């Protein structure tokens, strides 16, 4: 299906259609500043957000706690949780941020902490669309997003069986160029120098690729969700 024919969806609506959350023990791997963690907590999940970036953890902790969610600094490839202790592991726009050399290990760790029959939910932005094109000069993730999808294709080795793949278009929203820049730099401080070096080009792209509406600027982004279930013992150790 071409991007133009993909349905426009809300990230969280897609998730709640695919997996139950109420009362579930959930691990949000690469939780960033915790936006999705808080959404899942509001839906009744018992959520722990794992994030390797201390600046992002600081942003998450600065937000009011909504339903007992907690945040832990840590990496996807070395989860500090017991075996078979989690009902749902989520990688929301985060698997492609795991170093390629340990992507398989990260999926192995997800399988290890999942209970048998529990699910792994992976949402990844595709390397196309206005939001992707906006970021290319400072953060071209074409190759790394391909590597993440290849790692998902090897997940059977860890006892993770594919259930379904869903594609849709989400709406990225920013109130201003500065809001987009500041959020991007908060995720990766090294981007600050790239923003400074490409300021004029990035501002041009922002206004050309974005659709301006009263509440801000909109940038469509195609997304792929892969849902997998832990069904057997793979190479989790």
BALUMTOR-713578 format. One record per residue (C-alpha): residue in three letters; x, z, y. Coordinates in steps of 0.05 Angstrom, whole numbers, padded with zeros to 5 digits, always signed. Each point is the difference from the previous one (the first is absolute). Layout:
AlaXZY
...
END
This chain:
Unk+00000+00000+00000
Unk+00028-00019+00068
Unk+00007+00053+00054
Unk-00055-00032+00042
Unk-00049+00010-00057
Unk+00018+00073-00015
Unk-00054+00051+00018
Unk+00012+00046+00060
Unk+00001+00071-00026
Unk+00017+00070+00020
Unk+00058+00030-00039
Unk-00036+00064-00017
Unk-00065-00035-00020
Unk+00039-00040-00051
Unk+00034+00062-00027
Unk-00065+00040-00008
Unk-00031-00059-00037
Unk+00057-00002-00050
Unk+00018+00073-00013
Unk-00036+00067+00004
Unk+00031+00051+00047
Unk-00044+00063+00002
Unk+00034+00057-00037
Unk+00059-00044-00022
Unk+00072+00021+00006
Unk+00032-00056+00040
Unk+00072-00017+00017
Unk+00009-00045+00061
Unk+00070-00029-00007
Unk+00031-00024+00065
Unk-00055+00033+00040
Unk+00031-00012+00069
Unk-00035+00039+00054
Unk-00056+00018-00048
Unk-00058-00042+00024
Unk-00021-00022-00070
Unk+00016+00069-00028
Unk-00050+00031+00047
Unk-00053-00052-00017
Unk+00006+00016-00073
Unk-00002+00075+00014
Unk-00064-00008+00040
Unk-00030-00036-00060
Unk+00012+00062-00042
Unk+00067-00015-00032
Unk+00055+00052-00008
Unk+00056-00041+00032
Unk+00075+00008+00005
Unk+00036-00050+00045
Unk+00072-00018-00019
Unk+00044-00030+00054
Unk+00076-00011+00004
Unk+00002-00006+00075
Unk+00007+00067+00037
Unk-00028-00030+00064
Unk-00062-00024-00036
Unk-00009+00068-00034
Unk+00005+00032+00069
Unk-00055-00046+00025
Unk-00044+00016-00060
Unk+00008+00075+00009
Unk-00016-00005+00074
Unk-00071-00024-00017
Unk-00055+00052-00014
Unk-00009+00014-00074
Unk-00068-00027-00020
Unk-00011+00024-00072
Unk+00061+00036-00028
Unk+00044-00061-00006
Unk+00075+00013-00001
Unk+00063-00039+00013
Unk+00067+00001-00036
Unk+00064-00035+00018
Unk+00023-00039-00061
Unk+00011-00069-00030
Unk-00042-00043-00045
Unk+00054-00007-00052
Unk+00008+00076-00010
Unk-00068+00034+00004
Unk+00005+00075-00003
Unk-00063+00009-00041
Unk-00014+00018-00073
Unk-00016-00052-00052
Unk-00074-00019-00006
Unk-00022+00041+00060
Unk-00034-00051+00045
Unk-00067-00038-00004
Unk+00019-00056+00048
Unk+00065-00026+00029
Unk-00006-00042+00063
Unk+00051-00047+00032
Unk-00034-00022+00064
Unk+00044-00052+00035
Unk+00060+00037-00027
Unk+00027-00030-00064
Unk+00037-00054+00037
Unk+00036+00054+00040
Unk+00031+00028-00064
Unk+00071-00027-00010
Unk-00002-00059-00049
Unk+00051+00034-00044
Unk-00048+00057-00015
Unk-00069-00033+00004
Unk-00006+00000-00076
Unk+00021+00073-00001
Unk-00054+00015+00052
Unk-00054-00030-00044
Unk+00029+00037-00060
Unk-00005+00065+00039
Unk-00072-00016+00018
Unk-00016-00010-00073
Unk+00035+00065-00018
Unk-00041+00043+00046
Unk-00066-00034-00016
Unk-00046+00029-00052
Unk-00017-00047-00057
Unk-00057-00046+00021
Unk+00013+00013+00074
Unk+00013-00055+00051
Unk+00054-00027+00045
Unk-00026-00032+00064
Unk+00048-00047+00036
Unk-00021-00034+00066
Unk+00051-00048+00028
Unk-00002-00046+00061
Unk+00012-00073-00016
Unk+00056-00037+00035
Unk-00048-00041+00042
Unk-00051+00007+00057
Unk+00004+00018+00074
Unk+00024+00072-00010
Unk+00056-00023-00046
Unk+00020-00055+00048
Unk+00000+00049+00058
Unk+00052+00045-00034
Unk+00046-00054-00029
Unk+00053+00001+00055
Unk+00013+00074-00010
Unk-00023+00011-00072
Unk-00004-00062-00044
Unk-00024+00028-00066
Unk-00013-00066-00036
Unk+00051+00011-00055
Unk-00012+00075-00009
Unk-00075-00009-00008
Unk+00013-00052-00054
Unk+00046+00050-00036
Unk-00054+00053+00002
Unk-00050-00047-00033
Unk+00051-00018-00053
Unk+00010+00075-00014
Unk-00076+00008-00009
Unk+00003-00056-00050
Unk+00049+00041-00042
Unk-00043+00063+00002
Unk-00021-00008-00073
Unk+00069+00024-00019
Unk-00019+00068+00028
Unk-00066+00005-00036
Unk-00041-00026+00059
Unk-00053-00051-00018
Unk-00027-00047+00055
Unk-00075+00009+00011
Unk-00014-00046+00059
Unk+00028-00034+00061
Unk-00039-00003+00065
Unk+00017-00038+00063
Unk-00032+00007+00069
Unk+00016-00003+00074
Unk+00008+00065+00039
Unk-00001+00007+00076
Unk+00062+00028+00032
Unk-00016+00031+00068
Unk+00045+00021+00058
Unk-00020+00022+00069
Unk+00061-00033+00031
Unk+00067-00033-00014
Unk+00034+00067+00014
Unk-00045+00036-00051
Unk+00019-00051-00054
Unk+00074+00005+00018
Unk+00001+00076+00001
Unk-00035+00005-00068
Unk+00048-00050-00031
Unk+00061+00037+00027
Unk-00028+00066-00025
Unk-00002-00029-00070
Unk+00072-00025+00006
Unk+00041+00023+00060
Unk+00051-00056-00012
Unk-00053-00050+00024
Unk+00008+00025+00072
Unk+00061-00043+00012
Unk-00035-00061-00030
Unk-00060+00010+00045
Unk+00045+00005+00061
Unk+00037-00064-00020
Unk-00064-00040-00012
Unk-00045+00031+00052
Unk-00023-00064+00035
Unk-00013-00037-00066
Unk-00038+00059-00030
Unk-00044+00007+00061
Unk-00016-00074-00003
Unk-00017+00005-00074
Unk-00043+00061+00012
Unk-00043-00036+00051
Unk-00001-00066-00038
Unk-00015+00026-00070
Unk-00045+00057+00019
Unk-00074-00004+00017
Unk-00015+00042+00061
Unk-00063+00041-00002
Unk-00025+00057+00045
Unk+00030+00055-00045
Unk+00067-00034-00010
Unk+00037-00056-00036
Unk-00018-00023-00071
Unk+00047-00030-00051
Unk-00029-00021-00067
Unk+00043+00016-00061
Unk-00012-00025-00071
Unk+00007+00056-00051
Unk+00006+00002-00076
Unk-00022+00060-00041
Unk+00025+00009-00071
Unk-00035+00053-00042
Unk+00036+00022-00064
Unk-00017+00053-00052
Unk+00048+00044-00039
Unk-00017-00018-00072
Unk+00063+00014-00040
Unk+00070+00027-00001
Unk+00048-00049+00033
Unk+00070+00011+00029
Unk-00020+00057+00046
Unk+00063+00038-00016
END
